Amino acid sequence: MKLLKERIIKDGIIKEGNILKVDSFLNHQMDINLINEIGKEFKKIFEDKKIDKILTIEASGIGIACIVAQYFDVPVVFAKKSKSINLSGESYITKIESFTHKKTYDVIVSKKFLHEGEHILIIDDFLANGYAVKGLLQIIEESGAIVEGVGIVIEKGFQEGGRNLREKGINLHSLAIVDKMDVENKTLQFR
Ligand code: 5GP
């Protein structure tokens, strides 16, 4: 997506540890015009799919997923990072390792909001090693819902997440794939 790539080049900041900061337009301050275009693009990509719900993960996926969902006219469910233990069995639960915080979280989705046979589109801001998406896929599988696709705004193609998901046959589409980042020269290269 040309507009997105131009914006990453203009405002993205390359940090140590393979982190791309896009917090001036995507996941802290949010450029709603740009995210509207992102929503239209995902609608085009997944147009032929039946989508009943969009699933994402807190926190930075939520705002993006909500705008995308307007183009599909479906609800958004977000997986919550939870500290409380799920004793009553009323939630689907999985563990996700955070790429940015180097911690492992329990994430939960209430069984009230994800049902067998529902068609689900996963949306997230970044794909790095793929832990977040893998956790969401596990939750969907446990619920008996059907994954129609995964839509990612920025994939870091030099990390393993994208390759693993494509090898598994997941219908993954990333709007910008960064294949190289150079922290010293402050340059990046798209696929
Ligand atoms: P993964 O689970 O694929 O390893 O990492 C994806 C999650 O980590 C995303 O939900 C995103 O919040 C965060 N993340 C991974 N890499 C980056 C990055 O380079 N920049 C930012 N801002 N977030 C990232």
Boltz pocket constraint, residues with backbone or C-beta under 6 A from the ligand:
constraints:
  - pocket:
      binder: B
      contacts: [[A, 18], [A, 19], [A, 20], [A, 21], [A, 22], [A, 27], [A, 60], [A, 97], [A, 98], [A, 99], [A, 100], [A, 124], [A, 125], [A, 126], [A, 127], [A, 128], [A, 129], [A, 130], [A, 131], [A, 132], [A, 133], [A, 156], [A, 161]]
      max_distance: 6.0
